[in-house]
């Protein structure tokens, strides 16, 4: 093996080992791992067609995944997969360049995630394009199948994808069986309330087929069922009870949470509002209704410029302005509100790598075009650049304002207290915190210190 290859392999192995030991210590304290990261499904495209990323100090980032792991202490990365992205659904009026994640694409990106020593969260859409509350279309190749054959096909496809990923060294650690599927999947419609005409038998057969395939091929993976009405406890209870009744085998309730669509975060924020629903209240109710299920926020984001012009259900700018400071405050508030909740152990920011439509745009063709519009919810400037995109920050870092105090992705590490120098939370020492002492990695839990083998040092 070439010497540089040996060195890179060693570094990857040590990163994985460090992550494992840190997670192990955390589990000894709270009996659960916390997953912190983001959906980076478009990263390869931006790496290909953009000038790159700059950190909080203005330095170019060589590898964004490794930077997230090493600097921001993220340990989980989510990637979506479509059956055949070239067959985009007819209800989309134009080609969506963000729909490009086929198996080959996901194998390569998943391998990078695993080589970085991080957890890989795979998001099955079971479609050729976006699946959400308004889009439940089956892939073109599956159209017209009977319920039983659709379930068989979905199960076979799931097994084939997972097997291919395992063989590529990209075994998922968490698997979403569907994306925002509270209203249906593969042309089979349901609702989170009693509605005539819903085909729950057919729908549940799809979920069982997908979950059983995951258990068969990746028995160590945790299964997520993902919905998008996070603050509506009535809908949540109705829907997830249906899964219990239908004997769907899964581990984690996955929720999307975008304030402009889903409302406020806490009771305090809604005390003077007519709508009293909020995320924390609903998540606490999930702990009561489904005490054996953990909760992950598998999608969340907030605009740092240009407030959405349509489709907005809640104007939350009274709490979080549409600015870099507002985006930082949203992440800060979300982390601090969810951190104490015992049933929540995952936060994934959606599209943190967003750089607009890329820097080398050739309008009218796919060549060089990453996106046609800006989402304005990522962590970097979307203005075209030849030298790299600046990260969103609220101030320059300093001795009194370290990176996590001025920059949202750095702050997310507070969710599981895995980094050194995090002092804002009184319960910091409840989880394993790493530091370097005498050139050795030391993991501190409370007043005790451990080495990477888990042996106590004092």
C-alpha angles and dihedrals in degrees: 000000000000113000094239089050090052091050094049091047091050092050091049092048092049091048090052091047092050091049090048095050092046091050090047092055090046090052091051089057103040102010092236141076119234118220119213126174145078150266106269098173093137098045097105090053093052091046089054099045107026138069095243141245136300125208128227090280094050095255121140114254113226098197118013095201093054090044092054090049098044102033105027096030093231112163104181134060127187126209128182125220130202126198096232114351091189089068098064117182117266093235089073107086095206139022110281107214091198088069098082106107106120124157096275091051092049094046091057095045093042090053090054090052093051092045088055088059093246134129116264117219112194117203113202112202094180088211141081091247142014119329118201139124092300098040121051099150122150120233113275091249092055099047116130097015119144118251093257094047091045089055092048091049093048091049093048092048091050092052092047094050094046092046091051091049092050091051090050093053092253104111110168118237093197127027129197111210094207136347120256092336103163090117100042149292137235094008092309110121129210135158134214089243137044108292127160116242096033113139102215094158092057093041094050091048088060093052093047090050092050096044093046090052091053092050090050099049102026106025092168093055121101117231122225127197106202127206136169110218096081100161098045106092093181092057092043094052094046094048101043092043087058088057091052091049089048092051095239109173111219140132112210137043106222120203135188114217122188111157095213089059103027107033137234132343109230145023089252092059094051100040091107095036128096092226107065096183114116138163100251092049091051094047090051088052090052088057088057097042097041108021094168094058126083122213130229126186093219094178131030135144144152132208118250093190138009107032112232110276097207142023094034115150098176131030099213096169089109086072102026116024117218093256142092089271090050092050091049092048091050092054091044093050094044093051094045093046095049098037096082095046108104095207095054117083105149139062122175121182114216120236099347091162094061114140099170115248097337130260101266102054121176102185118220097026136070091237106110096350115124099167134354093216139028120251093197092208102097126095101252138068111270096205114117112265140176095197104046136284121276118236119241110258136163096218141348113284116252142157089282094039111042121189096272089055095057106028128059102216091052091051094056090077088073087076090078103015096232099141134077121248096031104138107153097091123067093214094055094124094057090085134049111278118190129216138160116248122173089350092302132109111251124189115204123203112180106311094335126095127208134186124227090275090060092250116145113244101196 
